[in-house]
Amino acid sequence: MLTSLLKNGLEEINLSFEESQVKQLKDYLELLIKWNKAYNLTAITEPRKMVAYHVLDSLAILNEIPHGGLCLDVGTGAGLPGIPLAIMLPESTWVLLDSNGKKTRFVQQAIASCGLSNVKVVHSRIQDYHAESSFDVIVSRAFSSVSDFVSSVTPVWQTGTRLITMKTELSEAELKPLDSALYKLEINQLQVPGIAEKRSLVTIQRQDI
């Protein structure tokens, strides 16, 4: 069932895929379902919704990730969006960061179960994290506001780094703290199969001033 749901969803968002990648995504979801019974990693438990809200929603930003890029997923939780993106973009390299120990333990197991060699998990708060090199992209689905996301990643945010976040409800007030002279913002609407809520893709870069 998961295999057909995944294939249909990937085709609907026009993503090409290998059978091996579908198997990795399936293995990830099966492990999430198993661990979720004991550790409550996600409130979504119905397979069709898990494919939409976890996999397809994560992959909706795939075209924003540079080929071969070094990427940081802040507040990755159960590995979202980092694991689905790492599976579909094997040439990219990912650091998945979270301060919750049970979630990073799950992510570590998921990395092993899916056979991913391009992903590393770090158990840390973003405020305490010291990056070994600069990132091309920093992503997150976990922050309550865009301005909180921006302020939290400032220590690891270089001039050439793009911030990417997905928001279900995006207000003018949420963006107001971001001075337009310092940041370049781009906002686009996302259409994700199986998700009725309005989704916004926000990308931010520092301006050279």
HELIX and SHEET records of a PDB file:
HELIX    1   1 LEU A    2  GLU A   12  1                                  11    
HELIX    2   2 GLU A   19  TYR A   39  1                                  21    
HELIX    3   3 PRO A   47  MET A   50  1                                   4    
HELIX    4   4 VAL A   51  LEU A   56  3                                   6    
HELIX    5   5 ASP A   57  LEU A   59  1                                   3    
HELIX    6   6 LEU A   62  GLU A   64  5                                   3    
HELIX    7   7 GLY A   82  MET A   88  1                                   7    
HELIX    8   8 GLY A  101  SER A  113  1                                  13    
HELIX    9   9 ILE A  126  ASP A  128  5                                   3    
HELIX   10  10 VAL A  146  VAL A  153  1                                   8    
HELIX   11  11 THR A  154  VAL A  156  5                                   3    
HELIX   12  12 GLU A  172  LEU A  175  1                                   4    
SHEET    1   A 7 VAL A 119  HIS A 123  0                                        
SHEET    2   A 7 THR A  93  ASP A  98  1                                        
SHEET    3   A 7 LEU A  70  VAL A  74  1                                        
SHEET    4   A 7 VAL A 137  SER A 140  1                                        
SHEET    5   A 7 ARG A 162  LYS A 167  1                                        
SHEET    6   A 7 ARG A 199  ARG A 206 -1                                        
SHEET    7   A 7 TYR A 183  LEU A 190 -1                                        
END                                                                             
